[in-house]
Amino acid sequence: MRTTTLLTCARFAKEGEAFAPVSLPHTWNAKDGQDGGNDYWRGVGTYQIDLPDPTDGKRQFIEFKGANHVATVYCNGRLLGQHKGGFSTFRFDLTAAMRPTGNVLRVDVSNAPSDIYPQTADFTFFGGLYREVSFIETAPAHFDLLKTGTSAVFVTPMVSGTTRLDLFPVDADGCTVSVDLKDASGAVVASASAPAEAHTVLTLSVKAPHLWNGMADPYCYTAEASLLRGDEVLDTVAVDYGYRSFHVDPNTGFWLNGKNTPLHGVARHQDRLDKGWAISRADHEEDIALIKEVGANTVRLAHYQHDQYFYDLCDHTGFVVWAEIPFISRFIPGQEAHDNTLSQMTELVAQNYNHPSIFFWGISNEILIGKDREDLRQNLREVNALAKRLDPSRMTTMAQVTMTPMESEHNIITDVESYNHYFGWYFGEAADNGPWLDQFHAMYPDRCLGVSEYGAEAILKWHSAYPENHDYTEEYACEYHHDMLKTFATRPYLWATHLWNMFDFAADGRDEGGVQGRNNKGLVTYDRKTKKDAFYLYKAYWTTEPMLHVCGVRFVDRAPGERNVTVYTNCPSVTLILNGAEVATLEAVDHAAVFKDVPLKDGPNTVSARCGDVASNTIILNGVAEHNYAYDLPEGNDAANWFDDPKAREARKPLNYPEGFYSIKDKVTDLLANSETAAIIHDAMEVFSKSSMMSMMGSSKEDGAGGIMGTMRLTDMMKMAGKSFSADVKRQINDALTKIRKG
């Protein structure tokens, strides 16, 4: 029979350094990759792992569930092979290289720049053997462990109960393949057997199968396949699967088992504070629990193949999953990169074929951040065709960068599509989302459209009673997300919406909002310890068990004019209680009740909200005389004590945008079309053309002005360039533009 031993100890060294003991899983840049500067170490790290002694008459294999990006594996100095791709399972046969004792595995892992995807993306590329490593022994006859990192058992269930199994035993002459299908209680509901062939096919029938029905009833069956010689069981593999049907309608969205099931959910990155990608099963379980708590029913697992354990959890929780490969951001020309997209898609589909939670294969994300070109489009067509050929039962999709033209060929490559839209954060207003979606739906009524990303940064220490875009406050993020939820609620044609992101995550190239190395768009903080106020807004929309949440637990000090109290709830009405006395009862409108000018006393106040006897929540607010400037995002590099400086106070006055005059809120194309305003923004265009964002886009200044940047306002461009434009520079440019009359 097969035995599996988890390997948990190794010795590790970077190039030119001495070996030191480490625990597996392991990543070498867990902290370096989250502290900002975009300078985390990328290179080759070497692991030495002592292996168990082999058992006579058995075959030995080594299994890696993830090594980023390229792994070259040796046993006792003998090269076993190389694997390219940082997110999938792969194995090598150790048998011929094994000695009776004293066996050592060497693994060289590289996350250095190469032609292996991903190479450009807004997240940290953590390096190392960051998922489980296992030593496996089997009988010579076994289910093929070298079948693309899979179990070599593939189940294709139909809702009628007809169930096809494709099994791949090796060295099994004279053996029999036997299969039992078991229900959730373990009872056998169908059985079959056949002589073992290199590709053995069995078809069984389950009467009136219990359907896998998402969050309502994620019912799974188990297929247990055994390889026998006579009565001796040589190898056994068990895989979970589920019976379900689905389709997507361009007007009514997603349907599961004949029932219209609107998909609303989140995207998830796999890293954690101080751990990088080397996370535990308990970490996966906590993530699942938080996603379930917020009320999501779908998860986009971005931007790469996730751990098999997480897919297992999704199966048994009931999430509808979008699984994708890291064909992301910028196209890499050349044969090696092209072949790598195909190999990563092959592994994604093959290794996850049996998971009932997976409904959509994602072929790429924001691949038009770089320029469009025919070899890119051909690569996408081939990846899509490969996914459809490997698995005709599921749909393909892709996530388009917001600037992708509606009429682009990219929008007709996959079965369904989604856009990553950040109107209201990187550019434009949140109110722009609805009209854009409606325009696309009107132009292409037969296409299935979704929203694959949207979000706003929220950093816990910044707060405002008068929030505005890019102030990084929890309050602006709440306003933004509320606008998005109201937008989605009136557009049933959207097949799915996926919030970016469930959790803050490492992006070592970022430095914004006073936080380095972090994307702070999560509903939950990077350490998973704090649920931001917006978390509870989604919970109010997406869950039915009575709940309410009083916002502002971190916005404690409230001066006059800052004393509105917002409560999120799924209850019909909310009663507010201040210091034990009832203030008012309000009906909830769009899952929110806003109590105006709550009469806080000086000092601490107990503020409670109640919905009858079914839900309550309490926070403490301080009544203060003046605004607490510590809640304001500082401007510039000398902002540590800006609130003590009268000049800094003056600099914080709102900019003017007089009607009939130009300003930084005008589109770049309009400003470039006027010789006077073009001269004013010339230097700004030069700065942006050299910024990291422009480098990531892979566009020239001229191409950007007529293309990507041409769709933006100047203020949007400045936001994207981050610290390249100080508040003083923005004010100076705006003041100059507002002196020039339009027309």
N, C-alpha and C positions, 0 to 999 in steps of 0.2 A: 504494500500500500504506500501511498504518497505521504511523506512527512515534510513539514515546513518549519524551519528554524529562523526566527527573527534575529538578525545580527544588529547589535546595539552599541558595539565598541569598535573604534578604529584609531589609527594614527594619521595625522593630517599635517601637511606642510604646503605652504605657497612656494612658488619658484624661489630658489636660493635660500630658503629658511629650513630650520631643523624641524623634524617631526615632533608632534606633541599629541597626547591622547585627546580624543574628542568622543562625544556621544553621537550616535546615529538615531534619527536623521540629523543632518548638520548643514548649515550654510555659513560661509566664511564672511559674508558682508551684512549680517543681520542688522548691526548698529550703523556701520559705515554707509549702508544704503538708505538710511532714513534721516540722516542729519543734515541734508542739504549740501549744496555745492556741486552736485552732479559729478563728484570725483570719487565715487566708490570704486573699489578695486575690481578690475576686470582682467582676468588672466587665467593661468592654469594652476589648479590645486591638485595635489596628489594624496590619495587615501591608500593606506595599507590596512587590510582586514584579515585577521586570522580566521581560517575556515575550520569547521568541524572535520574530524577524520571521516573518510568515506566508509560506507558499509559495503562489504563484499556482495557482489551480484546486483548492486543498484547502480543507477545512473545519477549523476549530480548536475545541478543547474544553479545558477545565480540569477536572482531576480531583482531588478531595480524598478521602483515605481515612479521615479523621477530624478533626473540628473541634468542640470542646466549648464550650458546648452548642448555641448558635445562631450560624450564619455568614451574613452578608449580603455579597454579592459584587458588585463593580463592575469594569468594564473601561473604561479611559480615561474614567472618570466616568459611564459608563452602567450603570444597575442591571441586573444579570443575574438576580438572584433571591435567595431566602433558604432556608436549610436548617435544620430544627429537629430536633435529635437529635445527640448527641455522638460516636456510635460507628460509624456506617455510612458507606459510600462514596457520594459524590454528585458530579455533574458539571453544568457549564453550557456552553452553546454560545457561543463567543466570536466567531464568524465576523463577524456584523454589526457588532460593536463594534471590530474590529481595524483599525489603520492600517498603512500599508506598513512603518513602523518606529517605534520609540520607544513601544511599548505597555507600559502599566503596569496591573497588577491591584491592586485594593484589596480587602482582606477584613477586615471588622469581625467579631470573634469575641467572644461574650459567654458567660461562665459565671456571670453574675449570677443571683440568685434569680428564678424565673419559674414558669410552669406546664408546663415541659418536664421530663420525667423524666430522671434522678433529682434530687430536691431534698432528701430526707432519707435518709441512709444512713451506715453505719459505715465509710466510706472517703473519702478526699480527692477532690474534684472538680477535677482539674487542667485548666487552661484553655489554649487555643491551637490552633495547627495542628500537632498532636502526631504525626500520621502523614504518610506521603509525599504530596507534591503533584506532579502531573505535567501537562505540556502535551502534548496529543495532536493530531495531524493525520491526517485521513483523506481518502479520495476522497469526492465528494458522495454516492455510493452506498456504504453501509457497514452493518454490523450496529449496531443502534441503541444509541448511547452514552448516550442519555437514558432507557433502559429501567430505571428504578429503581436505577441504579448498578450494573447487572449487565453480563455479557458479551453479553446478548441471545441466548444459546444455552443451552437447558435440556435436559438429558439425563435420561430416565426409563428406567433399565435394569431388566429382569426377569431372574431367575436362569435362566429358560429360554433367554436369549440375545436375546429380542425387545427391541429398543431403540428408543424413540420420542425424536425430537428436535423440539423446538419452537424455531424460529428467527425472529428479527424484524429483517429488513433494512428500510432506509429509502431512499427515492429510487432504487429499484432496478427501475424499469420496463424490461423487455427483458433483465433479467439472469437468471442461473442460480445457484441455491444448490447447492453440492456438498459432500458430507460423506464423510470417510474416518474409519473407526474403526480405531485402531491399538492393538496390544498393547504390553506393557512394553518389548519390544525394538525397537519402532518399525515392525513389520510391519503392513501393512494387512490387516485381517481382515473388513472389510465396507465397501461403498461404496454411495452413492446420490446422486441429484441430482434437482432439480425446478425448474420456473420459479419465480422469486422472487415471493413475495406478501408482503403486510405481516405476515402470520402464516403462515409456511411450516412444514408438518409433514412429516417423513420418518420412516418406520419401516424399520429394518434388523434383520437377524438375525445374531448371532454364534454359531457352532456351539460347543457345550460350553464356555461361558465359564469362564475361570479366576476363581474367586471371591475377592473381598476378604474376608480371614479374620482381621481383627484383628491383634493383635501377632504371631501365628504366621506370617501371610503377607498383608501389606497390599498386595495386588496391584491396581494401577490400570491402566486403559485411558485412552486419549486420544481425544477426539472433535475432529477438525480440520475446521472449517467454513470454506468459501471462498465468496466472492461474485464471480461472473465475468460479464464482458460479452464474449461470444465466447471467445477464448482468453486475454484479459487478466484477471489476478487483481486485483480492486479492493480486497478486504479479506479478511483471514484471522483467525479466532479459534480458539484451541485451549483445551479445558478437560479436566481429568482427571475420571474418574468410576470407579465400581466396581460390580460385580455382587455382591449379597449379600441374604440373607433373614434375618429376625429376628422374634421375638415375645417377650412377657413373660408368664410364668405366675405366678399368685398364690402358688403353693406351692414352685415350683422356680426362680423368678427368670428371668434373661435367657438366651435361646437365640439363638445365631448360627449360621446355615447348618445348622440341625438339631442343633446340639451345645449342651448346657447349659454356659454360660460365665459363672460368677459374676463380677460386676463389682465391683472394688475399686479405688478411686482417690482422687483429690485434686481440690480446687478451686484455681483460679488467678486471681489479680489480675495486671494487666499492668504495674504500676509498678515502678520501681527506685530505689535510693538515689541522691539528687542528680540524677535524671533525670526523675522523675515518669513521665508516660506517653510521653515522647519517647524511645522506645527503638529500638535498631537491630535489623536482621535477625540479627546475631550474638547479641544478647540473647535473642531468641526461640529461636534454636537452642540456646543454653545451657539455657534453661528446659526445652525438650523433652528434652534429654539428661539432665537431673537427674530429671525425672519418669519417664523410661524407666528410669533407674538404680535408682530406689527400687522399681520393680516394678509400678507402677500399670498397669492396662489400660483405665482410663476417666478422663476429665477433665471436670469441670464448669467451663465457662468463664463465670465469674461477674464481675459481675452485669450484663453488657452484651455487645454484639457485639464480638468481638476482631478483631485484624488478620487480613486475608485470608491473609497469609503464615503465620500460626500455624495456621489451619485446614488450609492446604496441608501443613504439617509433620505435623499429626495424621493426615491422609490417608495419608501415606507411612510413618508410624511404626506406625500400627495402633490408635491410641486410639479407644475408643468415646466420642463427645462428646455432652454436654448443652450446647446453646447457648441463651442466654436474652436477654431484653430487660430494661432497668432499671425495670420496673414494680415498685417496691420500697418497703418500709418503711411509708410512709404514703400513703394514697389522697389524690389532689388532686381535689376536685370541680370540675366545669365542663367545657365543651365542648372547650376547647383541650387540656387534659390528656387527656381521653378520646380525642380524635382522635390525639394524639401516641402513645398506646399502640398504636393501630392502624397508624399509619405506621411506627413502629419495628419492629413485628412483620412488616409487609409487607416492609420492607427486609431484616430478618434472614433471612427465609425465601427471598426472591427471590435475594439475593446469595450465599447459601450452599447453594442447592438442589442443586448438583452434587457437593458434598463427600460421599464415601462414609463418612467418619468420623462424620458427624453422624447420630444416631439419634433424638434427643429435642429438641423445641422447648420451652423453658421460658417460661411466660407471666408468672410473677411470683415474687417472693421476699419472704417475711415481710410480706406486705401487710396482715396483721391486727395489726401493731404499733400502728396506729391503730384506731379503732373499726370494727366491721363495720357495713355499711349496704347497702341494696338496690341503690343505684346502683353501688357497688363490685362487688357480685356480678354485676350485669348487664354491667359493663365486662369482668370476667373471662370471662364466657360469650362475649361478642362477640370478645375476643382469641383465645380457644380455637377458636371456630368459624372465625375467619379463618385461623388456622394450619392447621386441618384442610382448609379449602377450598383454600388455596394449595398444600398438600402432603399429600395423603391417604396417602402412603407411609410417613410417619414418625408417631411418637407425640408427644403433648403431655404436659407434666408441670408441676408447680409445687412450690416449696419452702415449707412451712408453718412459721411461727413455732411454737415448742414449745407455747405456750399455746392453740393452735387446738384446740377441742374435737374429740374423735374423731368425734362425730356431725355436725360442721359440714358445710353444703352445699359449702364450699370443697373438701372431700375427694372430691367426685364430679363436679367440673367437667372435669378432665383425664383422659386415658387411664390414666396411672399417677401416683403421687404420692410425695412424700418429706417428711420432717420434719427441721427443724434442731433437734437436741436437744443440750443442754449440761448434762445431769445429770452432776454430778461437777465442774463448773466454776462456772457462774453460780448453780446451786442443786442441792440434792440430792446424791446420791452416784453414782459411775459405775455401781454395782450396780443403780441404778434403771432403767437403759436397757433391759435384757433384759425385765423384767416389763412395762414399758410397751409394748414392741414386741409381746410375746406377747399382751397384752390386746387391742391393736388387731387383731392377726391373728385372734384368736378371735372378736371381735365382727364383723369384716368379712372372712371367709375368701376372698371372691371379689375382693378388691381387691389391687392390686399396690403394695406398700409398700417404700419405701427410706429411707435416712438420707442427707440431702443436706448436712448440716453437723454436725460435732462437733469439739471441740478443747479445748486448754488452753494457756495462755501459758507459754512457757519462755524465760527471759532468761539469757544465758550466764554472767553473773557470780554468780547465786544458786544455792546448792547446799545439800543437806541429806541426812544419813543417815536422817532420820526425816521424810520429806516429808509435807506436808498440803495440802489444797486451798487455792489462792490464795496459796501461798508463792512462786510464780513460778519455782520451781526446775526445772532440767532433770529432776531425779529424780521430782518429782511428775508432770510431763508424761509421763514414761516409764511410771509406774505407771498413770496414767489411760489412756494409749493401749494398754497391754497388756490392761487390763480390757476396752476396747472391741473389740480384735481377738479376744479370747476370746469375747466376746458375739456377734460377727458369725459366728464360725466354726461356731456351733451353730444358726444360723438361716438355712437355705438359702432361705427364702421371700423374703428381702430382695432386691429386683431390682437394687439398687446401693447402695454406700456411698461417700460422698465426704467425705474428711477436709478440715476447714477449718483450715489452708490449707497449700498446698505451700510458700509463701514468706511471710515477714513482709511487711507492706505498710503504707502510710501511712494513718493515720486521725487527722487533725490534732486531732480533738476528744478523743482519749484522753490520759490522764495516769495511768499505773498501773505498778506494779512498778518504779518508778524510771526509767521511760522515757516521754518525752513524744512524742506524735504518731505512735504506732506500735501496730499490732496485731501481737503477738509469738507468734501461734499457729502460725507456719510451722514446717515441718520443716527449713527452710533459712533462713538470715538474709537480711535485706533486700538486702544487697550480694551475695548468692549465694556468699559465700566460705566459710561454715561450715555443715556439716551437723550438726545437733544429734543427741544420742544417740538420740532417738526415730526419726530417719531410718533408723537401722540396725535398729531393731526391725521397722519395716515391710519393710525389705529382707530381713530374715530370714524373714518370713512370706510375702512375695510373689515371691521369686526362688528359682531352683534352682541356679545356679552356686555352688559352696561358698563361704561367707563366714562370718566372725565378726568381732565388734567388742567390744572391752573398753570398757565405759562409764566415764565419770568422768575423761576426759582434762583437763577444766577444774576438776574437784573434786580438786585436787592434794594439799592438806594434809589428812591423815587422822589424827585423834586416836584413842585407844583407844575402842572402841564405834562407830567410823565406818569400819571396815576390811573390810566386805563388798565383794566385787568381783563385778559382774554382767557376764556376757558374752552378747550376742545372736548367734544363729547359726541357720543352716538345716542344720547338720551334726547327726548323732545324738548326739555326745558332744564334750566339750571338756576339754582338759588345761591346767591353769594352771601357769605356771612363774614362780617368784619369784627374782630375782637369779641366774638360771641353774639353779636347783634345782627339780625337779618337786614341786608341792604336792599336787595331787589331780587325778583325772579324774572328771567328772560327766556323767551323761546330761542332755541338754537337755530341759527340760519346757516345753511351749508356747514353744519357740524361745529359751529362756533357761536359762543355768546360773548359779547364785548360789553363790559360794564364801564361806563364812562366816568372819569373824574371821581374815582373811589376816594372817600374822605379819610385818607390816612392821617393818623396823629403823628406828632414828632416821635422819632424812635421806632422801636419794633412794633409791628402789627401782625396779628394772626389773620390770614386771609384764607377762607375755606370756601369750597364749592360743593354743592350737594345736589344729587338728583334723587329725590325721595329718600328711600332707605336702601337703594340698590347700589349707589356709587358715591364716593366722596374723595376729596383731595385737599391738602392744606399746604400752604407755603408761608414764609415769613418775609414781609417787606418792611423796609425802614423808610419812614417819612423824613426827608431831609430838606433843607432850605434851598440848596443849589445843586445843579446837575453835577454828578460825579464824573469828572473828566477821565478817570481811569477806565471808563467803559468805552472810550472813543479810540478808534484805530489811529495811532500816530501817523503823521505825514512826514516823509523825508527821513534822513539818517540822524538828525539831531533832535528827535522827537521824544527822548526819554522824559524830559521835563518841559515839554512844549506848553503845557497849560499854565506854567508860571511866566510865560513870555507874552506880553501884549501883542507883539508882532505876529506870533503864531496864532493867537486868537483871531486877529484880523484876517489871516490867511485862510481861516476856516469858514469865512462868510461864503454863502452860496454864490456860484457863478451866475452871471446874467446872460439870458438868451433873448434879447429884444426882438420882437416880431418885425419881420421885414429886413433883418440884417443877418449876415452869415455868422456862424459860430462853430464850435467843435462838434456840435450835434448834427452838422450837415454831412452828407455822404462825401466820401473821398473823391469820387468821380466829379461831383458838382464843384468841389473846391478846386480841383485841378483844371476844370474847364474855364475858370476865371483867372486871368493873368495876375490880378492883385492878390487874390487868396492863394493861388498856386505858389506865389513867391513867399507868402507867409509860412506855408506848411512845407516848403522845400526841405528845410533842415530836419523837420519831424519825419518826413518820408525817408530821408537818408538814415536816420536813427533806427526806424522800424525795419528797414531793409537789412540791417546788420544784427537785429535782435535774434534771440534764440528761437522765438516763435516763428519768425520768417524762415530761419534755417530749417526748422522742423517741417515747414510747409514745402520747402524745396522749390520756391518760386523766386523769380527775380523781382526787383522793385517794379519794373515796368509791367511785367506780367501780372503781378499782384494788384496793381492799381486798376487795371482793366478787368481783372477777374475776381479773385477772392476779396481783395481789399475794396474793390469797387462796389461790393454789396454792403460795405460797412460805413458807418459814420466814423468821423475822425476820432471821436471819444471812444468808440469801440476798439479802434486800432491801438489807441493809447493803453487801454485796459489790457489788451493781449500782450503788449510789450512790457507790462509790469513796471519794474523800477527804472526802466529806460526813460520814463517821463515822470518827473517829480510834480507835486502839486503846483509849485511855483511856475514851472514850464507850461503846464496846462492852462493856468490862469493867464500867463503872458500871451499865449497863442490865442486863447479865446478873446481876450481884451482887444487884440489887434484885429481879429476877424469881425468882431461886433461893431467895428467902426466903418465897415464896408456894407453899403446897402445892396440888397438883391434887386435884380431887374435892371 
